[in-house]
């Protein structure tokens, strides 16, 4: 009986929603992804080699990563997980007051948290999203459990 109780509790604790860090778009990988982009890049490079003024500019050179604006990523009513001074918080964003983020923890709307935008690690902002692979695993396990239950009843 305890074993079944543990499975029931575990089933309700498993969620299809996970916190995922959104990767910024890499312009170098975008250029390599399509053949049309490669052809255009080759034509552009050939044009630059022919013109003497464009010799110092190279489109294939490493570009500096675009800085991530924390205020654009954390918009009101968004459910996110942020890293502030080494501590992780699961919050719902309320608003921005100048350079400070005003938010509340997910299960405690009465508690108000304030963070300065320089305290927030912009590379570790994870949004809550639906995870299809986890949903598929839960579905398969549920069908297997139902199948085992029916088989055990028929025996």
C-alpha positions in Angstrom: 0.0 0.0 0.0 2.9 2.4 0.8 4.5 1.7 -2.5 1.3 2.8 -4.3 1.0 5.9 -2.1 4.6 6.9 -3.0 3.8 6.5 -6.7 0.7 8.7 -6.4 2.6 11.4 -4.6 5.4 11.3 -7.1 2.9 11.5 -10.0 1.4 14.7 -8.6 4.9 16.3 -7.9 6.1 15.7 -11.5 5.4 18.7 -13.7 5.6 19.2 -17.5 6.8 22.7 -17.0 10.5 23.4 -16.5 12.7 26.5 -16.3 14.8 26.9 -19.4 17.5 29.5 -20.1 16.8 31.1 -23.5 19.9 31.1 -25.6 20.8 34.3 -27.4 20.9 33.9 -31.2 24.4 33.4 -32.5 25.0 35.3 -35.7 27.9 33.0 -36.7 25.7 29.9 -36.6 22.9 31.6 -38.4 25.2 32.3 -41.3 26.3 28.7 -41.5 22.7 27.3 -41.2 21.4 27.9 -44.7 23.0 27.5 -48.2 21.4 30.7 -49.3 23.1 32.5 -46.5 26.4 30.9 -47.4 26.1 31.9 -51.0 25.2 35.5 -50.1 28.2 35.6 -47.7 30.5 34.3 -50.4 29.3 36.9 -52.8 29.7 39.6 -50.1 33.3 38.4 -49.3 34.2 38.4 -53.0 33.0 42.0 -53.4 35.0 43.1 -50.4 38.2 41.5 -51.7 37.8 43.4 -55.0 37.2 46.8 -53.3 40.3 48.2 -51.5 38.4 50.2 -49.0 36.6 47.2 -47.6 39.7 45.2 -47.0 39.8 46.1 -43.3 36.3 44.9 -42.6 35.7 41.2 -42.4 32.2 39.8 -41.8 33.6 36.5 -40.6 35.5 38.0 -37.7 34.3 37.3 -34.2 31.6 39.7 -33.2 31.2 40.8 -29.6 28.1 39.1 -28.0 25.1 41.4 -27.8 24.6 42.5 -24.2 21.4 41.1 -22.7 19.1 43.8 -21.4 17.6 42.5 -18.1 14.7 44.9 -18.3 13.6 43.5 -21.7 13.9 39.9 -20.6 12.0 40.4 -17.3 8.6 41.8 -18.3 5.6 42.0 -15.9 3.6 38.8 -15.1 6.4 36.6 -16.3 7.2 33.4 -14.3 11.0 33.2 -14.2 13.9 31.7 -12.2 16.7 34.2 -11.6 20.1 34.1 -10.0 20.8 37.0 -7.6 24.2 37.0 -5.9 24.5 33.3 -6.1 21.0 32.5 -4.8 18.2 31.2 -7.1 14.7 32.7 -6.8 11.6 31.5 -8.6 9.5 34.7 -9.0 6.7 36.4 -10.8 7.7 39.8 -12.1 5.5 42.6 -11.0 7.1 45.8 -12.4 10.3 47.8 -12.8 10.9 50.9 -10.6 13.8 52.7 -12.4 16.6 50.2 -12.1 15.0 47.9 -9.5 13.0 44.8 -10.2 9.9 44.4 -8.0 8.6 40.8 -7.8 7.1 38.3 -5.5 7.8 34.6 -5.0 5.6 32.2 -6.9 3.6 30.8 -3.9 3.7 33.9 -1.7 2.2 36.9 -3.4 2.2 39.0 -0.2 6.0 38.9 0.1 7.7 41.6 -2.1 11.3 41.2 -3.3 13.4 44.0 -4.8 16.5 43.5 -6.8 18.8 46.0 -8.5 19.4 45.1 -12.2 23.1 44.8 -11.6 22.5 42.1 -9.0 20.7 39.9 -11.4 22.8 37.4 -13.5 21.5 38.0 -17.0 22.9 34.8 -18.3 21.0 32.7 -15.8 17.5 34.0 -16.3 15.3 30.9 -17.0 11.7 31.2 -18.2 9.1 28.7 -17.2 8.1 26.7 -20.4 6.3 23.5 -21.3 8.6 20.6 -21.9 7.3 18.2 -24.5 9.8 15.4 -23.8 8.8 15.3 -20.1 5.1 15.2 -21.0 5.8 12.3 -23.4 7.6 10.4 -20.7 4.8 11.0 -18.2 2.2 9.8 -20.8 4.1 6.6 -21.5 4.5 5.9 -17.8 0.8 6.5 -17.2 -0.1 4.1 -20.1 2.3 1.5 -18.8 0.8 1.8 -15.3 -2.7 1.4 -16.7 -1.6 -1.6 -18.7 0.0 -3.3 -15.7 -3.1 -2.6 -13.6 -5.4 -4.2 -16.2 -3.0 -7.1 -16.6 -2.8 -7.7 -12.8 -6.7 -7.5 -12.6 -7.1 -10.1 -15.3 -4.6 -12.6 -13.7 
